[in-house]
Amino acid sequence: MKETYNPKEIEKTVQDYWEKTKKFQVSEEQKQKKYYCLSMIPYPSGKLHIGHIRNYTIGDVISRYKRMLGKNVLYPIGWDAFGLPAENAAIDNNKSPDYWTNSNINSMRKQLKQFGFSYDWSREIVTCDSNYYKWEQWFFIKLYKKGLIYKSLAEVNWCPKDLTVLANEQVSNNRCWRCDTKIKRKKMKQWFLKITEYADELLQGLKKLNKWPKEVIDMQKNWIGKKKRFQIKLNIYNSKKKILVYIDKFETLIGSTYISVHYSHKIVNTLSKKDETLKNLIKDIKVKSKNLANKKFIKIGINIKKFAIHPITKNKIQIWIVNFIKDGEAIFSVPAHNNEDWKFAKKYNLPIKFVVLGDKNQSIKKPMMKNGILINSGEFDGIESKIASKIIKKKLKYLGILKEKVTFRMKDWNISRQRYWGVPIPIIVLQDGSTIPVQEKSLPIILPKTPIVKKNKLVINWSKLEVNGNIAHRETDTFDTFIESSWYYARYTCPNYKKSMIDKTSANYWLPIDLYIGGIEHATMHLLYFRFFHKLMRDEGLVKTDEPAKELLCQGMVLSDTFYFLNKKNHKVWVSPDNVLIKKDRKGNILEAKDNDGNVLIYAGKVKMSKSKNNGIYPEKIVRKYGADSVRLAIIFAAPPKLNFEWKEKNITGSYRFICKIWKIVFKHQKSKEKKISKKIVFNKYQSNIRYNLYKMLEDVTNDINKYYFNTAIAKIMKFVNQIKNISYKKESDFSLMQESIEILILILYPIIPHVCFEMWKYLNKNKNIEEFKWPKLKKITKTSGNLFTLIVQIDGKLRNKFVFKEKTPKSSILKKVIKNKKISKYISKKEIKDIIFIPKKLINLVTK
């Protein structure tokens, strides 16, 4: 064993061994408990930053720990390889997306292996491989035949920068989730997957996910948006037509002075059929509403001079066409008791009728939102509002005009994308516009080999074909790439299976995932889609469980400084922090920032590391300098997995020093190994207390790791290391104590810093493989009288030594031992001690003349 820790040499040797022996390949072992740990599939962007490494390190630590507990662990990796960045890079660089993607995968695979992640590389999946997406196309055809997929003309979210449609889940604050461009509304024929058919089951299934974060559960509940509502069937004045109108509060029904109908409601077309003026007005409101999507939204209304008959008073109520309520709905508007209705009524000078009295001094200059007594309500006058609500509801039921309806906020999933680099939709469009699925024997439908990717148009010749002698063409839309990432986890259980999409035997052994790791930002996109797809696969008989993952761990973000400048087109150009020159004030606030080209930069704060913001800290240089184990340790020690943290390079230096400290302890112990240990070792009180602390530390670390409190586990390990680092080897029992302590330390550090632990274990135990050993067993060690504490000794403020004392050791005995110590006496032998600063159980500072 060399005296100096050399991470470069150690890590290469150990990684070569793992690759040669295929150490982490697994198969189904029916007699062994399985554990399926999975980090969300990465997109091959080309470079891994510290944020990526954090996610994969968390998964690797847990996987290695579970193996040490004797579980059969599946920890796979793959690549979510289709998508816009690859296509845009191909356009910019005149290369095929396939070439760009595979180059990035090769690069990132090397980076992952550099960190020693214990993946089963034999199960690696690349979603742009036709052997993978063939089964996606096969499944699409199955769902199409079941009636769960349809094509429809719909108003969609259009990203003018990426030139593609976005699902509702991919729009945030009216902007594209990927490029932050303001979206437009556009009518297009699109393919939809009926996720709404599973809306209630997706909602009810959340009750089973007791190991998922509450925030994710709440976000999915809100997105699904189940609501029990009531509609009243109204007659339209001078017409045989009827309209169903939603009611929110029964007690204020008599105060409704107009009905708001969204311009997309089916009755609007009926009422305007023979009225050209009305048609033009409705057309105008549609145009204005689209234009307003990117501005401060203004509520617009049209009085169409039509009336409905009030269900109780039988009075006429105005019908207004509006642009601000939910698409396709009609609602009772009660301006006296609703803020938004009040504003609209004031804008268009509509009647306002108060029907609930809160108190005698109630203002008529603003809506009354509280409960009270009904007024101006005929037979219901004088009744308390809560009671009146029940009475009016009962009457409407009796009249047979009240209908209960369950609605969902969630809409069907738009799976069409107008881009080249995606899975071709296996549909043929015939001359008459009708569609038929591709025959299963023709799968996979593969993209053109040498595409001309320009303005996202497919090669025309590729799409042309004949069906029964007639000209037809392939569907040129491709799948939303969220489809590929909605079922990959199941394919990991049988990546090379050729008979079907899933090998049921393998899937049913490994699924559900025991721990799924990824960001909370995926709550209403990927995490919802992958739950939905699992249920689709279950109903096809491919899997047997209802949910894909038992536990979800949402890791926090790694934050980094972000800077940008505005180019001539007023677009943001993000600049890497590595290329920024910063001036700060005394408090550390940024006064000025410029890039290497002299551009004045705008500081955008500390945000999540990402390629889009160009603020990633890339670990290659750090690994070359300090080693992968130091990076792994720094990441795990920085913060609990669920919390955000700011990346600082000083974290690395501290981790590196700690590993060097452990290495020195093992080296010193290794040199003393010539001593033979007798079968019976008797420990003195001091040694017994060290052993007590050892097993107490082991118990605490085990509990912390089970709860994913890796940072506190490491802190407890570091504290114990400081207790044993200066133990001498005067007695046989010293050697025995150190052997036991070091073995446990190396075993419990192995999941976190596996390379160096692998190597140290080999020297400690005659070339034995650490991976053949289990997690250490807890022991009950009796504690001898009093606790121990570590005392820091300084001379004139400089650290000179550390001592371990029993808790009740008197000050005089402590001073006597400190002053007699050789390491201390050499500094004070020729000096006079002027003062002694003593902080009990913490510090002694000897101040000299």
Helices and strands as residue ranges (DSSP letters): H 7-21, E 34-39, H 50-68, E 72-74, E 78-79, H 84-93, H 97-114, G 121-123, E 125-126, H 130-145, E 149-159, E 164-166, G 168-170, E 171-172, E 175-176, E 184-193, G 195-198, H 199-205, G 206-208, H 214-224, E 227-235, E 242-247, G 250-255, E 258-262, H 266-271, H 276-291, G 292-294, E 301-309, E 316-322, E 330-333, G 335-337, H 339-347, E 356-357, E 373-374, G 378-380, H 385-398, E 402-407, E 413-414, E 416-417, E 427-429, E 435-437, G 440-442, H 460-463, E 464-467, E 470-474, E 478-479, G 484-486, H 488-491, H 504-510, E 515-518, G 520-522, H 526-539, E 552-554, E 558-566, E 572-575, G 577-579, E 580-584, E 590-595, E 602-608, H 620-626, H 628-638, E 645-646, H 650-671, H 685-706, H 710-724, H 732-749, H 754-764, G 770-772, E 788-795, E 798-806, H 811-820, H 822-828, E 833-839, E 843-848
